[in-house]
Amino acid sequence: MKGGPWRVVPFAVAIVSGLTLIIVMLATSALSASQSGDELIRSATPALTGTSLRGMRSDLDTMEGIAAAMRDAGVPRLATLSGQTPAAFRASLAVRDPSVSRGLAQLPAVERQAETIVTNLEQRQGQFESAAALPVPGLSLHQGAWAAVGLGAALMVVGVVGLLRPRRWLAIAIAGVGLVIVVVPLALGAPAKATDTDSLLNSLRPFSVEKVHTRQAGLTTVRTVLDGFQNDVVPQVARTAGLSPTVVAANLGAADPRLSPTALQATGPILDRFAFLVDFSARIQPLLVSTTRISTQASVWLLVGPGIALSVAGIVGWRAFGWRRLRDSSPPQSDER
């Protein structure tokens, strides 16, 4: 096989690889998406530490306990104080305070929604850590995106120069660059981290505004129930029973400590913390949409794939130069008969 035509292979592959990198990065808006990804990671990091997640779980358990206590102990005790059956009390509550009545009926759905969110975050903590480690330690996603564009431009320049003036050392350099962009991501576990990142993002789909609104509505429901329960329902029952609101509140605490005035007062800071999470979900919703124009796995293989091609092409070109040198240095064969 003659080496001449094969000498241009690494340079042609370099041009194609560089052009592919640049086109894909621009077509998928990777530069702006990487900025959104960096902002998403910065915003989410405080909420996804082990301490934060344990606090979130504790808050949710507390609120679920209070909701259960309202249904199982609070309503029956208030019904008794009002001289009614629990069913009759619920019916009268729907007339006197419909917002609280509706809220009590909606609480199980709100609890399921909150349980799904918190459980998912707990299960995905390790995947978030993988996402935060991309692309490489010390390099942000935005910096990595610019590095990919710069690499693409450099490959195109080297490819054009090599086509015009083929040089063996350029072929070797292309093989070396290809080897680096294959070995480094694989050594750092980038494919596995990319899989974790895509799994994390998929667990949050759909990234819709409606989902954010549902969470906001759920938080409003809980606030409405707690506020109405303490400031409307308890005073109404107190008037009906001829007691003071303080005595009725003490009765609730005796029925279940989770309904004591102290326990109910502690729900304020808990709801404020959940409000922060709901606001956080509203802030990151457009960021989530922006970061998923191309999968993380595809981004990694967009680099590794051309790296493999460059390595192979560079070796082919290097050997082609060797074949040519060997052919040119071979002594002429004598025509002896």
ABEGO torsion letter per residue (X at the ends): XBAAAAAAAAAAAAAAAAAAAAAAAAAAGAAAAAAAAAAAAAAAAAAABAAAAAAAAAAAAAAAAAAAAAAAAAAAAAAAAAGBBAAAAAAAAAAABAAAAAAAAAAAAAAAAAAAAAAAAAAAAAAAAAAAAOABBGBBAAAAAAAAAAAAAAAAAAAAAAAABBBAAAAAAAAAAAAAAAAAAAAAGAAAAAAAAAAAAAAAOBBBAAAAAAAAAAAAAAAAAAAAAAAAAAAAAAAAAGBBAAAAAAAAAAABAAABAAAAAAAAAAAAAAAAAAAAAAAAAAAAAAAAABBAAAAAAAAAAAAAAAAAAAAAAAAAAAAAAAAAABBBBBBBX
